[in-house]
Amino acid sequence: MTGETSTITLKRSTKERLESLKGERDWNTFLEELYAQKRRKEGMNSLAKLRELLDDKDLERIEASSKKFRKEFKLR
């Protein structure tokens, strides 16, 4: 973090609910963790949707292609 700070305005009731979840953590740590959790959940939801659309063969081909790409990828 660069040391720059910012202030956000929200309802007192919202702040009280967030404080109960925050516990002893500082606000920055708490909000970073909250953001990371949301991103993980979105990723899991996207994966679940893909699983609904694709069959096992499709998923195996995608996995193989991804592994091949990671193995062969090189920066020039």
PDB file of N, CA, C and O in Angstrom:
ATOM      1  N   MET A   1       0.844  -1.181   0.000  1.00  0.00           N
ATOM      2  CA  MET A   1       0.000   0.000   0.000  1.00  0.00           C
ATOM      3  C   MET A   1       0.884   1.237   0.000  1.00  0.00           C
ATOM      4  O   MET A   1       1.924   1.263   0.658  1.00  0.00           O
ATOM      5  N   THR A   2       0.481   2.235  -0.720  1.00  0.00           N
ATOM      6  CA  THR A   2       1.309   3.427  -0.880  1.00  0.00           C
ATOM      7  C   THR A   2       1.161   4.413   0.275  1.00  0.00           C
ATOM      8  O   THR A   2       1.874   5.415   0.318  1.00  0.00           O
ATOM      9  N   GLY A   3       0.259   4.151   1.202  1.00  0.00           N
ATOM     10  CA  GLY A   3       0.049   5.072   2.297  1.00  0.00           C
ATOM     11  C   GLY A   3      -1.055   6.069   2.029  1.00  0.00           C
ATOM     12  O   GLY A   3      -1.440   6.826   2.920  1.00  0.00           O
ATOM     13  N   GLU A   4      -1.568   6.081   0.817  1.00  0.00           N
ATOM     14  CA  GLU A   4      -2.679   6.968   0.494  1.00  0.00           C
ATOM     15  C   GLU A   4      -3.944   6.410   1.129  1.00  0.00           C
ATOM     16  O   GLU A   4      -4.149   5.196   1.160  1.00  0.00           O
ATOM     17  N   THR A   5      -4.785   7.294   1.633  1.00  0.00           N
ATOM     18  CA  THR A   5      -6.034   6.856   2.246  1.00  0.00           C
ATOM     19  C   THR A   5      -7.211   7.554   1.598  1.00  0.00           C
ATOM     20  O   THR A   5      -7.054   8.528   0.862  1.00  0.00           O
ATOM     21  N   SER A   6      -8.389   7.036   1.886  1.00  0.00           N
ATOM     22  CA  SER A   6      -9.618   7.569   1.331  1.00  0.00           C
ATOM     23  C   SER A   6     -10.718   7.374   2.370  1.00  0.00           C
ATOM     24  O   SER A   6     -10.592   6.545   3.272  1.00  0.00           O
ATOM     25  N   THR A   7     -11.778   8.130   2.239  1.00  0.00           N
ATOM     26  CA  THR A   7     -12.919   8.016   3.135  1.00  0.00           C
ATOM     27  C   THR A   7     -14.142   7.659   2.310  1.00  0.00           C
ATOM     28  O   THR A   7     -14.333   8.180   1.211  1.00  0.00           O
ATOM     29  N   ILE A   8     -14.978   6.761   2.846  1.00  0.00           N
ATOM     30  CA  ILE A   8     -16.239   6.433   2.185  1.00  0.00           C
ATOM     31  C   ILE A   8     -17.383   6.773   3.129  1.00  0.00           C
ATOM     32  O   ILE A   8     -17.240   6.695   4.349  1.00  0.00           O
ATOM     33  N   THR A   9     -18.511   7.147   2.556  1.00  0.00           N
ATOM     34  CA  THR A   9     -19.692   7.487   3.339  1.00  0.00           C
ATOM     35  C   THR A   9     -20.700   6.359   3.202  1.00  0.00           C
ATOM     36  O   THR A   9     -21.008   5.911   2.098  1.00  0.00           O
ATOM     37  N   LEU A  10     -21.213   5.906   4.352  1.00  0.00           N
ATOM     38  CA  LEU A  10     -22.240   4.886   4.345  1.00  0.00           C
ATOM     39  C   LEU A  10     -23.135   5.053   5.557  1.00  0.00           C
ATOM     40  O   LEU A  10     -22.799   5.778   6.493  1.00  0.00           O
ATOM     41  N   LYS A  11     -24.270   4.381   5.538  1.00  0.00           N
ATOM     42  CA  LYS A  11     -25.214   4.481   6.645  1.00  0.00           C
ATOM     43  C   LYS A  11     -24.583   3.902   7.911  1.00  0.00           C
ATOM     44  O   LYS A  11     -23.800   2.953   7.855  1.00  0.00           O
ATOM     45  N   ARG A  12     -24.933   4.483   9.035  1.00  0.00           N
ATOM     46  CA  ARG A  12     -24.409   4.017  10.316  1.00  0.00           C
ATOM     47  C   ARG A  12     -24.764   2.539  10.530  1.00  0.00           C
ATOM     48  O   ARG A  12     -23.943   1.772  11.035  1.00  0.00           O
ATOM     49  N   SER A  13     -25.980   2.141  10.148  1.00  0.00           N
ATOM     50  CA  SER A  13     -26.390   0.740  10.335  1.00  0.00           C
ATOM     51  C   SER A  13     -25.511  -0.200   9.516  1.00  0.00           C
ATOM     52  O   SER A  13     -25.200  -1.306   9.960  1.00  0.00           O
ATOM     53  N   THR A  14     -25.114   0.230   8.336  1.00  0.00           N
ATOM     54  CA  THR A  14     -24.222  -0.574   7.500  1.00  0.00           C
ATOM     55  C   THR A  14     -22.854  -0.682   8.162  1.00  0.00           C
ATOM     56  O   THR A  14     -22.268  -1.763   8.214  1.00  0.00           O
ATOM     57  N   LYS A  15     -22.350   0.428   8.664  1.00  0.00           N
ATOM     58  CA  LYS A  15     -21.055   0.416   9.331  1.00  0.00           C
ATOM     59  C   LYS A  15     -21.083  -0.500  10.552  1.00  0.00           C
ATOM     60  O   LYS A  15     -20.126  -1.234  10.797  1.00  0.00           O
ATOM     61  N   GLU A  16     -22.159  -0.462  11.310  1.00  0.00           N
ATOM     62  CA  GLU A  16     -22.263  -1.310  12.495  1.00  0.00           C
ATOM     63  C   GLU A  16     -22.251  -2.795  12.113  1.00  0.00           C
ATOM     64  O   GLU A  16     -21.610  -3.603  12.785  1.00  0.00           O
ATOM     65  N   ARG A  17     -22.950  -3.150  11.045  1.00  0.00           N
ATOM     66  CA  ARG A  17     -22.945  -4.559  10.599  1.00  0.00           C
ATOM     67  C   ARG A  17     -21.562  -4.964  10.140  1.00  0.00           C
ATOM     68  O   ARG A  17     -21.096  -6.057  10.459  1.00  0.00           O
ATOM     69  N   LEU A  18     -20.897  -4.089   9.389  1.00  0.00           N
ATOM     70  CA  LEU A  18     -19.544  -4.392   8.924  1.00  0.00           C
ATOM     71  C   LEU A  18     -18.560  -4.494  10.094  1.00  0.00           C
ATOM     72  O   LEU A  18     -17.686  -5.360  10.100  1.00  0.00           O
ATOM     73  N   GLU A  19     -18.707  -3.611  11.078  1.00  0.00           N
ATOM     74  CA  GLU A  19     -17.815  -3.664  12.244  1.00  0.00           C
ATOM     75  C   GLU A  19     -17.949  -4.979  12.990  1.00  0.00           C
ATOM     76  O   GLU A  19     -16.962  -5.505  13.505  1.00  0.00           O
ATOM     77  N   SER A  20     -19.176  -5.522  13.053  1.00  0.00           N
ATOM     78  CA  SER A  20     -19.354  -6.794  13.753  1.00  0.00           C
ATOM     79  C   SER A  20     -18.634  -7.928  13.015  1.00  0.00           C
ATOM     80  O   SER A  20     -18.167  -8.876  13.646  1.00  0.00           O
ATOM     81  N   LEU A  21     -18.542  -7.838  11.706  1.00  0.00           N
ATOM     82  CA  LEU A  21     -17.808  -8.837  10.917  1.00  0.00           C
ATOM     83  C   LEU A  21     -16.301  -8.590  10.951  1.00  0.00           C
ATOM     84  O   LEU A  21     -15.508  -9.531  10.922  1.00  0.00           O
ATOM     85  N   LYS A  22     -15.921  -7.329  11.012  1.00  0.00           N
ATOM     86  CA  LYS A  22     -14.515  -6.921  10.958  1.00  0.00           C
ATOM     87  C   LYS A  22     -13.730  -7.424  12.153  1.00  0.00           C
ATOM     88  O   LYS A  22     -12.577  -7.835  12.019  1.00  0.00           O
ATOM     89  N   GLY A  23     -14.352  -7.393  13.324  1.00  0.00           N
ATOM     90  CA  GLY A  23     -13.644  -7.825  14.524  1.00  0.00           C
ATOM     91  C   GLY A  23     -12.453  -6.929  14.812  1.00  0.00           C
ATOM     92  O   GLY A  23     -12.556  -5.704  14.750  1.00  0.00           O
ATOM     93  N   GLU A  24     -11.315  -7.550  15.131  1.00  0.00           N
ATOM     94  CA  GLU A  24     -10.111  -6.808  15.518  1.00  0.00           C
ATOM     95  C   GLU A  24      -9.259  -6.360  14.321  1.00  0.00           C
ATOM     96  O   GLU A  24      -8.301  -5.606  14.490  1.00  0.00           O
ATOM     97  N   ARG A  25      -9.603  -6.818  13.131  1.00  0.00           N
ATOM     98  CA  ARG A  25      -8.818  -6.436  11.948  1.00  0.00           C
ATOM     99  C   ARG A  25      -8.964  -4.956  11.648  1.00  0.00           C
ATOM    100  O   ARG A  25      -9.973  -4.340  11.992  1.00  0.00           O
ATOM    101  N   ASP A  26      -7.950  -4.387  11.002  1.00  0.00           N
ATOM    102  CA  ASP A  26      -8.080  -3.003  10.556  1.00  0.00           C
ATOM    103  C   ASP A  26      -8.989  -2.993   9.324  1.00  0.00           C
ATOM    104  O   ASP A  26      -9.190  -4.018   8.673  1.00  0.00           O
ATOM    105  N   TRP A  27      -9.530  -1.812   9.020  1.00  0.00           N
ATOM    106  CA  TRP A  27     -10.493  -1.710   7.923  1.00  0.00           C
ATOM    107  C   TRP A  27      -9.900  -2.145   6.588  1.00  0.00           C
ATOM    108  O   TRP A  27     -10.571  -2.817   5.805  1.00  0.00           O
ATOM    109  N   ASN A  28      -8.668  -1.777   6.324  1.00  0.00           N
ATOM    110  CA  ASN A  28      -8.062  -2.122   5.043  1.00  0.00           C
ATOM    111  C   ASN A  28      -7.963  -3.640   4.879  1.00  0.00           C
ATOM    112  O   ASN A  28      -8.335  -4.183   3.839  1.00  0.00           O
ATOM    113  N   THR A  29      -7.467  -4.309   5.898  1.00  0.00           N
ATOM    114  CA  THR A  29      -7.348  -5.771   5.844  1.00  0.00           C
ATOM    115  C   THR A  29      -8.713  -6.417   5.667  1.00  0.00           C
ATOM    116  O   THR A  29      -8.886  -7.311   4.838  1.00  0.00           O
ATOM    117  N   PHE A  30      -9.680  -5.957   6.453  1.00  0.00           N
ATOM    118  CA  PHE A  30     -11.028  -6.503   6.378  1.00  0.00           C
ATOM    119  C   PHE A  30     -11.618  -6.352   4.977  1.00  0.00           C
ATOM    120  O   PHE A  30     -12.155  -7.309   4.420  1.00  0.00           O
ATOM    121  N   LEU A  31     -11.520  -5.163   4.417  1.00  0.00           N
ATOM    122  CA  LEU A  31     -12.108  -4.928   3.099  1.00  0.00           C
ATOM    123  C   LEU A  31     -11.367  -5.679   1.996  1.00  0.00           C
ATOM    124  O   LEU A  31     -11.994  -6.146   1.045  1.00  0.00           O
ATOM    125  N   GLU A  32     -10.047  -5.803   2.105  1.00  0.00           N
ATOM    126  CA  GLU A  32      -9.281  -6.607   1.136  1.00  0.00           C
ATOM    127  C   GLU A  32      -9.737  -8.064   1.184  1.00  0.00           C
ATOM    128  O   GLU A  32      -9.907  -8.694   0.140  1.00  0.00           O
ATOM    129  N   GLU A  33      -9.937  -8.605   2.394  1.00  0.00           N
ATOM    130  CA  GLU A  33     -10.396  -9.989   2.538  1.00  0.00           C
ATOM    131  C   GLU A  33     -11.812 -10.158   1.988  1.00  0.00           C
ATOM    132  O   GLU A  33     -12.116 -11.157   1.336  1.00  0.00           O
ATOM    133  N   LEU A  34     -12.672  -9.178   2.255  1.00  0.00           N
ATOM    134  CA  LEU A  34     -14.041  -9.214   1.749  1.00  0.00           C
ATOM    135  C   LEU A  34     -14.054  -9.219   0.222  1.00  0.00           C
ATOM    136  O   LEU A  34     -14.807  -9.967  -0.402  1.00  0.00           O
ATOM    137  N   TYR A  35     -13.216  -8.380  -0.364  1.00  0.00           N
ATOM    138  CA  TYR A  35     -13.095  -8.307  -1.823  1.00  0.00           C
ATOM    139  C   TYR A  35     -12.603  -9.647  -2.392  1.00  0.00           C
ATOM    140  O   TYR A  35     -13.147 -10.144  -3.378  1.00  0.00           O
ATOM    141  N   ALA A  36     -11.574 -10.224  -1.766  1.00  0.00           N
ATOM    142  CA  ALA A  36     -11.025 -11.499  -2.236  1.00  0.00           C
ATOM    143  C   ALA A  36     -12.073 -12.609  -2.150  1.00  0.00           C
ATOM    144  O   ALA A  36     -12.168 -13.444  -3.049  1.00  0.00           O
ATOM    145  N   GLN A  37     -12.852 -12.619  -1.081  1.00  0.00           N
ATOM    146  CA  GLN A  37     -13.907 -13.628  -0.932  1.00  0.00           C
ATOM    147  C   GLN A  37     -14.940 -13.494  -2.043  1.00  0.00           C
ATOM    148  O   GLN A  37     -15.379 -14.490  -2.618  1.00  0.00           O
ATOM    149  N   LYS A  38     -15.322 -12.256  -2.341  1.00  0.00           N
ATOM    150  CA  LYS A  38     -16.302 -12.038  -3.402  1.00  0.00           C
ATOM    151  C   LYS A  38     -15.772 -12.508  -4.748  1.00  0.00           C
ATOM    152  O   LYS A  38     -16.498 -13.143  -5.513  1.00  0.00           O
ATOM    153  N   ARG A  39     -14.515 -12.202  -5.042  1.00  0.00           N
ATOM    154  CA  ARG A  39     -13.924 -12.627  -6.311  1.00  0.00           C
ATOM    155  C   ARG A  39     -13.871 -14.153  -6.418  1.00  0.00           C
ATOM    156  O   ARG A  39     -14.168 -14.719  -7.469  1.00  0.00           O
ATOM    157  N   ARG A  40     -13.485 -14.819  -5.306  1.00  0.00           N
ATOM    158  CA  ARG A  40     -13.453 -16.287  -5.308  1.00  0.00           C
ATOM    159  C   ARG A  40     -14.841 -16.860  -5.557  1.00  0.00           C
ATOM    160  O   ARG A  40     -15.004 -17.804  -6.330  1.00  0.00           O
ATOM    161  N   LYS A  41     -15.836 -16.285  -4.897  1.00  0.00           N
ATOM    162  CA  LYS A  41     -17.206 -16.772  -5.064  1.00  0.00           C
ATOM    163  C   LYS A  41     -17.671 -16.590  -6.506  1.00  0.00           C
ATOM    164  O   LYS A  41     -18.307 -17.480  -7.071  1.00  0.00           O
ATOM    165  N   GLU A  42     -17.360 -15.450  -7.099  1.00  0.00           N
ATOM    166  CA  GLU A  42     -17.729 -15.209  -8.499  1.00  0.00           C
ATOM    167  C   GLU A  42     -17.060 -16.238  -9.406  1.00  0.00           C
ATOM    168  O   GLU A  42     -17.683 -16.754 -10.335  1.00  0.00           O
ATOM    169  N   GLY A  43     -15.794 -16.533  -9.132  1.00  0.00           N
ATOM    170  CA  GLY A  43     -15.090 -17.540  -9.920  1.00  0.00           C
ATOM    171  C   GLY A  43     -15.714 -18.913  -9.781  1.00  0.00           C
ATOM    172  O   GLY A  43     -15.852 -19.643 -10.762  1.00  0.00           O
ATOM    173  N   MET A  44     -16.089 -19.262  -8.567  1.00  0.00           N
ATOM    174  CA  MET A  44     -16.720 -20.562  -8.340  1.00  0.00           C
ATOM    175  C   MET A  44     -18.075 -20.636  -9.026  1.00  0.00           C
ATOM    176  O   MET A  44     -18.439 -21.675  -9.578  1.00  0.00           O
ATOM    177  N   ASN A  45     -18.825 -19.535  -8.994  1.00  0.00           N
ATOM    178  CA  ASN A  45     -20.123 -19.503  -9.681  1.00  0.00           C
ATOM    179  C   ASN A  45     -19.942 -19.641 -11.189  1.00  0.00           C
ATOM    180  O   ASN A  45     -20.714 -20.337 -11.849  1.00  0.00           O
ATOM    181  N   SER A  46     -18.933 -18.986 -11.727  1.00  0.00           N
ATOM    182  CA  SER A  46     -18.663 -19.087 -13.165  1.00  0.00           C
ATOM    183  C   SER A  46     -18.283 -20.516 -13.535  1.00  0.00           C
ATOM    184  O   SER A  46     -18.727 -21.041 -14.556  1.00  0.00           O
ATOM    185  N   LEU A  47     -17.462 -21.136 -12.700  1.00  0.00           N
ATOM    186  CA  LEU A  47     -17.062 -22.520 -12.957  1.00  0.00           C
ATOM    187  C   LEU A  47     -18.274 -23.446 -12.903  1.00  0.00           C
ATOM    188  O   LEU A  47     -18.397 -24.354 -13.724  1.00  0.00           O
ATOM    189  N   ALA A  48     -19.159 -23.223 -11.950  1.00  0.00           N
ATOM    190  CA  ALA A  48     -20.366 -24.051 -11.842  1.00  0.00           C
ATOM    191  C   ALA A  48     -21.228 -23.900 -13.094  1.00  0.00           C
ATOM    192  O   ALA A  48     -21.781 -24.881 -13.592  1.00  0.00           O
ATOM    193  N   LYS A  49     -21.342 -22.673 -13.601  1.00  0.00           N
ATOM    194  CA  LYS A  49     -22.123 -22.453 -14.821  1.00  0.00           C
ATOM    195  C   LYS A  49     -21.479 -23.168 -16.012  1.00  0.00           C
ATOM    196  O   LYS A  49     -22.174 -23.761 -16.837  1.00  0.00           O
ATOM    197  N   LEU A  50     -20.147 -23.107 -16.094  1.00  0.00           N
ATOM    198  CA  LEU A  50     -19.449 -23.809 -17.175  1.00  0.00           C
ATOM    199  C   LEU A  50     -19.699 -25.310 -17.092  1.00  0.00           C
ATOM    200  O   LEU A  50     -19.912 -25.969 -18.109  1.00  0.00           O
ATOM    201  N   ARG A  51     -19.672 -25.842 -15.878  1.00  0.00           N
ATOM    202  CA  ARG A  51     -19.903 -27.280 -15.702  1.00  0.00           C
ATOM    203  C   ARG A  51     -21.301 -27.683 -16.172  1.00  0.00           C
ATOM    204  O   ARG A  51     -21.508 -28.796 -16.655  1.00  0.00           O
ATOM    205  N   GLU A  52     -22.252 -26.764 -16.024  1.00  0.00           N
ATOM    206  CA  GLU A  52     -23.606 -27.037 -16.504  1.00  0.00           C
ATOM    207  C   GLU A  52     -23.653 -27.059 -18.032  1.00  0.00           C
ATOM    208  O   GLU A  52     -24.408 -27.828 -18.626  1.00  0.00           O
ATOM    209  N   LEU A  53     -22.840 -26.209 -18.661  1.00  0.00           N
ATOM    210  CA  LEU A  53     -22.876 -26.079 -20.117  1.00  0.00           C
ATOM    211  C   LEU A  53     -22.011 -27.116 -20.838  1.00  0.00           C
ATOM    212  O   LEU A  53     -22.310 -27.501 -21.968  1.00  0.00           O
ATOM    213  N   LEU A  54     -20.937 -27.566 -20.178  1.00  0.00           N
ATOM    214  CA  LEU A  54     -19.970 -28.447 -20.824  1.00  0.00           C
ATOM    215  C   LEU A  54     -20.032 -29.851 -20.242  1.00  0.00           C
ATOM    216  O   LEU A  54     -20.339 -30.037 -19.064  1.00  0.00           O
ATOM    217  N   ASP A  55     -19.739 -30.831 -21.080  1.00  0.00           N
ATOM    218  CA  ASP A  55     -19.676 -32.195 -20.551  1.00  0.00           C
ATOM    219  C   ASP A  55     -18.239 -32.513 -20.120  1.00  0.00           C
ATOM    220  O   ASP A  55     -17.342 -31.687 -20.282  1.00  0.00           O
ATOM    221  N   ASP A  56     -18.031 -33.698 -19.578  1.00  0.00           N
ATOM    222  CA  ASP A  56     -16.714 -34.081 -19.057  1.00  0.00           C
ATOM    223  C   ASP A  56     -15.638 -34.041 -20.141  1.00  0.00           C
ATOM    224  O   ASP A  56     -14.507 -33.637 -19.872  1.00  0.00           O
ATOM    225  N   LYS A  57     -15.978 -34.454 -21.358  1.00  0.00           N
ATOM    226  CA  LYS A  57     -15.003 -34.438 -22.458  1.00  0.00           C
ATOM    227  C   LYS A  57     -14.537 -33.006 -22.744  1.00  0.00           C
ATOM    228  O   LYS A  57     -13.346 -32.752 -22.918  1.00  0.00           O
ATOM    229  N   ASP A  58     -15.506 -32.073 -22.790  1.00  0.00           N
ATOM    230  CA  ASP A  58     -15.162 -30.667 -23.022  1.00  0.00           C
ATOM    231  C   ASP A  58     -14.209 -30.163 -21.936  1.00  0.00           C
ATOM    232  O   ASP A  58     -13.202 -29.520 -22.231  1.00  0.00           O
ATOM    233  N   LEU A  59     -14.538 -30.463 -20.679  1.00  0.00           N
ATOM    234  CA  LEU A  59     -13.698 -30.009 -19.566  1.00  0.00           C
ATOM    235  C   LEU A  59     -12.307 -30.621 -19.626  1.00  0.00           C
ATOM    236  O   LEU A  59     -11.324 -29.943 -19.325  1.00  0.00           O
ATOM    237  N   GLU A  60     -12.205 -31.892 -20.011  1.00  0.00           N
ATOM    238  CA  GLU A  60     -10.898 -32.544 -20.143  1.00  0.00           C
ATOM    239  C   GLU A  60     -10.062 -31.886 -21.232  1.00  0.00           C
ATOM    240  O   GLU A  60      -8.861 -31.681 -21.057  1.00  0.00           O
ATOM    241  N   ARG A  61     -10.694 -31.554 -22.359  1.00  0.00           N
ATOM    242  CA  ARG A  61      -9.978 -30.890 -23.455  1.00  0.00           C
ATOM    243  C   ARG A  61      -9.507 -29.501 -23.033  1.00  0.00           C
ATOM    244  O   ARG A  61      -8.385 -29.101 -23.345  1.00  0.00           O
ATOM    245  N   ILE A  62     -10.348 -28.780 -22.335  1.00  0.00           N
ATOM    246  CA  ILE A  62      -9.965 -27.441 -21.859  1.00  0.00           C
ATOM    247  C   ILE A  62      -8.804 -27.552 -20.887  1.00  0.00           C
ATOM    248  O   ILE A  62      -7.850 -26.779 -20.972  1.00  0.00           O
ATOM    249  N   GLU A  63      -8.872 -28.501 -19.968  1.00  0.00           N
ATOM    250  CA  GLU A  63      -7.787 -28.683 -18.998  1.00  0.00           C
ATOM    251  C   GLU A  63      -6.482 -29.044 -19.694  1.00  0.00           C
ATOM    252  O   GLU A  63      -5.433 -28.495 -19.358  1.00  0.00           O
ATOM    253  N   ALA A  64      -6.530 -29.958 -20.659  1.00  0.00           N
ATOM    254  CA  ALA A  64      -5.328 -30.357 -21.389  1.00  0.00           C
ATOM    255  C   ALA A  64      -4.742 -29.176 -22.159  1.00  0.00           C
ATOM    256  O   ALA A  64      -3.527 -28.979 -22.177  1.00  0.00           O
ATOM    257  N   SER A  65      -5.598 -28.408 -22.784  1.00  0.00           N
ATOM    258  CA  SER A  65      -5.143 -27.248 -23.541  1.00  0.00           C
ATOM    259  C   SER A  65      -4.494 -26.217 -22.619  1.00  0.00           C
ATOM    260  O   SER A  65      -3.470 -25.627 -22.962  1.00  0.00           O
ATOM    261  N   SER A  66      -5.087 -26.006 -21.465  1.00  0.00           N
ATOM    262  CA  SER A  66      -4.540 -25.053 -20.498  1.00  0.00           C
ATOM    263  C   SER A  66      -3.170 -25.504 -19.996  1.00  0.00           C
ATOM    264  O   SER A  66      -2.246 -24.696 -19.900  1.00  0.00           O
ATOM    265  N   LYS A  67      -3.038 -26.787 -19.676  1.00  0.00           N
ATOM    266  CA  LYS A  67      -1.754 -27.318 -19.208  1.00  0.00           C
ATOM    267  C   LYS A  67      -0.687 -27.185 -20.291  1.00  0.00           C
ATOM    268  O   LYS A  67       0.450 -26.813 -20.003  1.00  0.00           O
ATOM    269  N   LYS A  68      -1.056 -27.491 -21.544  1.00  0.00           N
ATOM    270  CA  LYS A  68      -0.111 -27.381 -22.655  1.00  0.00           C
ATOM    271  C   LYS A  68       0.334 -25.926 -22.824  1.00  0.00           C
ATOM    272  O   LYS A  68       1.519 -25.654 -23.018  1.00  0.00           O
ATOM    273  N   PHE A  69      -0.609 -25.005 -22.751  1.00  0.00           N
ATOM    274  CA  PHE A  69      -0.285 -23.594 -22.900  1.00  0.00           C
ATOM    275  C   PHE A  69       0.693 -23.157 -21.809  1.00  0.00           C
ATOM    276  O   PHE A  69       1.693 -22.501 -22.102  1.00  0.00           O
ATOM    277  N   ARG A  70       0.407 -23.519 -20.540  1.00  0.00           N
ATOM    278  CA  ARG A  70       1.284 -23.129 -19.430  1.00  0.00           C
ATOM    279  C   ARG A  70       2.678 -23.726 -19.581  1.00  0.00           C
ATOM    280  O   ARG A  70       3.675 -23.087 -19.246  1.00  0.00           O
ATOM    281  N   LYS A  71       2.739 -24.943 -20.085  1.00  0.00           N
ATOM    282  CA  LYS A  71       4.033 -25.614 -20.234  1.00  0.00           C
ATOM    283  C   LYS A  71       4.849 -24.973 -21.350  1.00  0.00           C
ATOM    284  O   LYS A  71       6.063 -24.820 -21.213  1.00  0.00           O
ATOM    285  N   GLU A  72       4.210 -24.600 -22.440  1.00  0.00           N
ATOM    286  CA  GLU A  72       4.914 -24.115 -23.625  1.00  0.00           C
ATOM    287  C   GLU A  72       5.058 -22.598 -23.690  1.00  0.00           C
ATOM    288  O   GLU A  72       5.834 -22.091 -24.500  1.00  0.00           O
ATOM    289  N   PHE A  73       4.329 -21.868 -22.857  1.00  0.00           N
ATOM    290  CA  PHE A  73       4.358 -20.404 -22.926  1.00  0.00           C
ATOM    291  C   PHE A  73       5.689 -19.860 -22.453  1.00  0.00           C
ATOM    292  O   PHE A  73       6.191 -20.241 -21.396  1.00  0.00           O
ATOM    293  N   LYS A  74       6.259 -18.957 -23.253  1.00  0.00           N
ATOM    294  CA  LYS A  74       7.517 -18.300 -22.899  1.00  0.00           C
ATOM    295  C   LYS A  74       7.451 -16.846 -23.335  1.00  0.00           C
ATOM    296  O   LYS A  74       6.944 -16.524 -24.409  1.00  0.00           O
ATOM    297  N   LEU A  75       7.966 -15.987 -22.492  1.00  0.00           N
ATOM    298  CA  LEU A  75       8.062 -14.576 -22.861  1.00  0.00           C
ATOM    299  C   LEU A  75       9.274 -14.405 -23.765  1.00  0.00           C
ATOM    300  O   LEU A  75      10.296 -15.065 -23.576  1.00  0.00           O
ATOM    301  N   ARG A  76       9.160 -13.543 -24.721  1.00  0.00           N
ATOM    302  CA  ARG A  76      10.269 -13.315 -25.639  1.00  0.00           C
ATOM    303  C   ARG A  76      11.156 -12.229 -25.143  1.00  0.00           C
ATOM    304  O   ARG A  76      12.149 -11.898 -25.792  1.00  0.00           O
TER     305      ARG A  76
END
